Amino acid sequence: MTTAPETVNLSDYPVTTLHDEQTTFGALADGKATLVVNVASRCGLSPQYEQLEELQKRYGDRGFTVIGFPSNQFMQELGSEDKIAEYCSATWGVTFPMSSRVKVNGKNADPIYQQLTQFPVSGGGKAGRITWNFEKFVVSPDGYVARFGPRTKPDAPEVIAAIEAALPDNA
């Protein structure tokens, strides 16, 4: 039986943004508490974009960022990065960074998700595959991870508590 790692270091993992810019997780997170979310534009849970943006505005100046990772593995994402960017901006006013489309499960899963899925869902859940769109991971600057299922809203008390616990000491 394998056990989940205590922490993760994602800093050097590559990320391609929705605008086809090459960067790293560390450059996007920049020492902040980070809420990593696999998103999909045509999902019934897409209204969570509004709550994600509210969190970005509420905590952004305190050392926090959301990073959205669009994925079509559940067949609910738009067909191009330009359409995703337009939808997120026009419909939800998204200002937080987003990657290009990634796979979150399987042998071709993005390396960030290969690491994050080793952590169990908070509250006694299991580690392993992403179960649906809008699964959430709060990653602290020192690499501690709290994982929440898709139906747990971004502004749920347990997510807020994890964000506040992960904020940098100077926030």
The 8 nearest C-alpha neighbors of each residue, nearest first, counted from 0:
[[1, 2, 3, 126, 117, 4, 125, 127],
 [2, 0, 3, 4, 117, 126, 118, 127],
 [1, 3, 4, 0, 117, 118, 5, 126],
 [2, 4, 118, 117, 5, 1, 119, 126],
 [5, 3, 6, 2, 118, 117, 7, 114],
 [4, 6, 3, 143, 7, 144, 142, 118],
 [7, 5, 142, 143, 4, 144, 8, 141],
 [6, 8, 142, 9, 143, 5, 4, 114],
 [9, 7, 142, 10, 6, 141, 11, 12],
 [8, 10, 12, 11, 24, 7, 111, 25],
 [25, 11, 9, 24, 12, 8, 23, 26],
 [12, 10, 23, 9, 25, 13, 24, 8],
 [11, 13, 23, 9, 24, 10, 14, 111],
 [14, 12, 23, 22, 24, 11, 15, 21],
 [13, 15, 23, 22, 24, 21, 16, 98],
 [14, 16, 21, 20, 98, 19, 99, 22],
 [17, 15, 98, 99, 19, 18, 20, 97],
 [16, 18, 99, 98, 80, 19, 97, 84],
 [17, 19, 16, 20, 80, 99, 81, 15],
 [20, 18, 16, 17, 15, 21, 99, 98],
 [21, 19, 16, 15, 18, 22, 17, 14],
 [22, 20, 15, 14, 19, 16, 23, 13],
 [21, 23, 14, 13, 15, 20, 26, 24],
 [24, 22, 13, 14, 26, 25, 12, 11],
 [23, 25, 10, 27, 26, 12, 28, 14],
 [10, 24, 26, 28, 23, 29, 27, 11],
 [25, 27, 29, 23, 24, 28, 22, 10],
 [28, 26, 24, 25, 29, 23, 96, 22],
 [27, 29, 25, 31, 26, 30, 24, 33],
 [30, 28, 26, 25, 31, 27, 24, 140],
 [31, 29, 140, 28, 32, 25, 62, 167],
 [32, 30, 62, 63, 28, 29, 140, 33],
 [31, 33, 139, 63, 166, 165, 140, 138],
 [34, 32, 64, 138, 65, 137, 63, 31],
 [33, 35, 137, 65, 136, 66, 138, 64],
 [36, 34, 136, 66, 135, 65, 67, 33],
 [37, 35, 135, 67, 133, 134, 38, 68],
 [38, 36, 68, 133, 69, 132, 67, 134],
 [37, 39, 69, 133, 132, 68, 36, 67],
 [40, 38, 76, 69, 42, 75, 41, 70],
 [39, 41, 76, 42, 45, 77, 75, 38],
 [42, 40, 75, 76, 39, 43, 45, 77],
 [43, 41, 44, 45, 75, 39, 40, 132],
 [42, 44, 45, 41, 46, 40, 39, 75],
 [43, 45, 42, 46, 47, 133, 132, 150],
 [44, 46, 47, 42, 43, 48, 40, 39],
 [47, 45, 48, 44, 49, 43, 50, 91],
 [46, 48, 45, 50, 49, 44, 51, 152],
 [49, 47, 51, 46, 50, 45, 52, 91],
 [48, 50, 52, 47, 51, 91, 46, 53],
 [51, 49, 53, 47, 52, 48, 153, 54],
 [52, 50, 48, 54, 53, 49, 153, 47],
 [51, 53, 55, 49, 54, 50, 93, 48],
 [52, 54, 50, 56, 55, 51, 57, 49],
 [55, 53, 57, 51, 52, 56, 58, 50],
 [56, 54, 52, 59, 53, 58, 57, 64],
 [55, 57, 53, 54, 59, 58, 52, 60],
 [58, 56, 54, 55, 53, 59, 60, 61],
 [57, 59, 61, 63, 55, 60, 56, 54],
 [60, 58, 63, 55, 56, 61, 64, 62],
 [59, 61, 58, 62, 63, 57, 56, 170],
 [62, 60, 170, 58, 59, 63, 166, 167],
 [61, 63, 31, 60, 59, 166, 167, 170],
 [64, 62, 32, 59, 31, 58, 33, 61],
 [65, 63, 33, 59, 55, 34, 66, 32],
 [64, 66, 34, 33, 95, 35, 55, 67],
 [67, 65, 35, 96, 97, 34, 95, 64],
 [68, 66, 97, 36, 37, 35, 38, 69],
 [67, 69, 37, 98, 38, 97, 36, 70],
 [70, 68, 38, 100, 37, 39, 67, 101],
 [71, 69, 100, 101, 72, 102, 39, 38],
 [70, 72, 76, 74, 73, 75, 39, 69],
 [71, 73, 74, 70, 102, 103, 75, 104],
 [72, 74, 71, 75, 131, 132, 70, 76],
 [75, 73, 71, 72, 76, 70, 39, 41],
 [76, 74, 41, 42, 73, 39, 71, 40],
 [77, 75, 39, 71, 40, 41, 74, 70],
 [76, 78, 79, 83, 40, 82, 75, 41],
 [77, 79, 76, 82, 80, 83, 71, 81],
 [80, 78, 82, 81, 77, 83, 100, 76],
 [79, 81, 83, 17, 82, 84, 99, 100],
 [82, 80, 84, 79, 83, 85, 17, 18],
 [83, 81, 85, 79, 84, 80, 86, 77],
 [84, 82, 80, 86, 81, 85, 77, 87],
 [85, 83, 81, 87, 82, 86, 80, 88],
 [84, 86, 82, 88, 83, 87, 89, 81],
 [87, 85, 83, 89, 84, 90, 88, 82],
 [88, 86, 84, 91, 93, 90, 85, 89],
 [87, 89, 92, 93, 85, 86, 91, 90],
 [90, 88, 86, 87, 92, 85, 91, 93],
 [91, 89, 87, 86, 88, 92, 85, 93],
 [90, 92, 87, 93, 49, 88, 89, 48],
 [93, 91, 88, 89, 90, 87, 94, 52],
 [92, 94, 88, 91, 87, 52, 95, 48],
 [93, 95, 92, 96, 52, 88, 55, 87],
 [94, 96, 65, 93, 66, 97, 55, 64],
 [97, 95, 66, 67, 94, 98, 65, 27],
 [98, 96, 67, 66, 16, 68, 17, 95],
 [99, 97, 16, 17, 68, 15, 67, 14],
 [98, 100, 17, 16, 15, 80, 101, 69],
 [101, 99, 69, 70, 98, 68, 102, 80],
 [102, 100, 70, 109, 69, 103, 99, 68],
 [101, 103, 108, 109, 104, 70, 72, 107],
 [102, 104, 108, 112, 109, 101, 129, 70],
 [105, 103, 108, 102, 128, 129, 106, 107],
 [106, 104, 108, 107, 103, 102, 128, 113],
 [105, 107, 108, 104, 113, 109, 102, 103],
 [108, 106, 105, 109, 102, 104, 103, 110],
 [109, 107, 102, 103, 104, 105, 106, 113],
 [108, 110, 112, 111, 102, 103, 101, 113],
 [111, 109, 113, 112, 108, 114, 12, 107],
 [112, 110, 114, 109, 113, 115, 9, 12],
 [111, 113, 115, 114, 109, 110, 103, 116],
 [112, 114, 110, 111, 116, 115, 108, 109],
 [113, 115, 112, 111, 116, 117, 110, 7],
 [116, 114, 112, 117, 113, 118, 111, 136],
 [115, 117, 127, 118, 114, 113, 112, 126],
 [116, 118, 126, 115, 3, 114, 127, 119],
 [117, 119, 126, 116, 3, 115, 120, 146],
 [126, 120, 118, 125, 124, 121, 146, 117],
 [119, 121, 124, 146, 147, 125, 126, 122],
 [122, 120, 146, 123, 124, 147, 119, 145],
 [121, 123, 124, 120, 147, 119, 146, 125],
 [124, 122, 121, 120, 125, 119, 126, 146],
 [125, 123, 120, 119, 122, 121, 126, 148],
 [126, 124, 119, 120, 127, 123, 118, 121],
 [119, 125, 127, 118, 117, 116, 120, 124],
 [128, 126, 116, 117, 125, 129, 119, 118],
 [127, 129, 104, 130, 116, 126, 103, 105],
 [128, 130, 131, 104, 103, 127, 134, 116],
 [129, 131, 128, 132, 134, 149, 148, 127],
 [132, 130, 129, 149, 134, 133, 73, 148],
 [131, 133, 38, 37, 134, 149, 39, 73],
 [134, 132, 149, 37, 38, 36, 135, 131],
 [135, 133, 149, 148, 36, 132, 37, 147],
 [134, 136, 36, 147, 146, 35, 133, 148],
 [137, 135, 146, 35, 34, 145, 138, 147],
 [136, 138, 34, 145, 144, 33, 35, 162],
 [137, 139, 144, 33, 143, 32, 142, 136],
 [138, 140, 165, 32, 142, 143, 141, 33],
 [139, 141, 30, 142, 32, 31, 138, 167],
 [142, 140, 139, 143, 6, 8, 138, 7],
 [143, 141, 6, 7, 139, 140, 8, 138],
 [142, 144, 6, 139, 138, 141, 7, 5],
 [145, 143, 138, 137, 142, 136, 146, 139],
 [144, 146, 137, 136, 121, 138, 161, 147],
 [147, 145, 136, 120, 121, 135, 144, 137],
 [148, 146, 135, 120, 121, 134, 151, 136],
 [147, 149, 134, 151, 150, 135, 120, 146],
 [148, 150, 134, 133, 151, 132, 131, 147],
 [149, 151, 148, 152, 133, 44, 134, 147],
 [152, 150, 149, 148, 147, 153, 155, 158],
 [151, 153, 155, 154, 150, 47, 149, 50],
 [152, 154, 155, 50, 51, 158, 151, 47],
 [153, 155, 152, 159, 158, 50, 156, 54],
 [154, 156, 152, 158, 157, 153, 159, 151],
 [157, 155, 159, 158, 160, 154, 161, 153],
 [156, 158, 160, 159, 155, 161, 154, 162],
 [159, 157, 161, 155, 160, 156, 162, 153],
 [158, 160, 162, 156, 161, 157, 154, 163],
 [159, 161, 157, 163, 158, 162, 156, 164],
 [162, 160, 158, 164, 159, 163, 165, 157],
 [163, 161, 159, 165, 164, 160, 158, 166],
 [162, 164, 160, 166, 165, 161, 159, 32],
 [163, 165, 161, 162, 166, 160, 139, 167],
 [166, 164, 139, 162, 32, 163, 161, 167],
 [167, 165, 32, 163, 164, 62, 162, 170],
 [166, 168, 169, 170, 62, 165, 31, 32],
 [169, 167, 170, 166, 165, 62, 164, 61],
 [168, 170, 167, 61, 166, 62, 31, 60],
 [169, 61, 167, 168, 62, 166, 60, 63]]
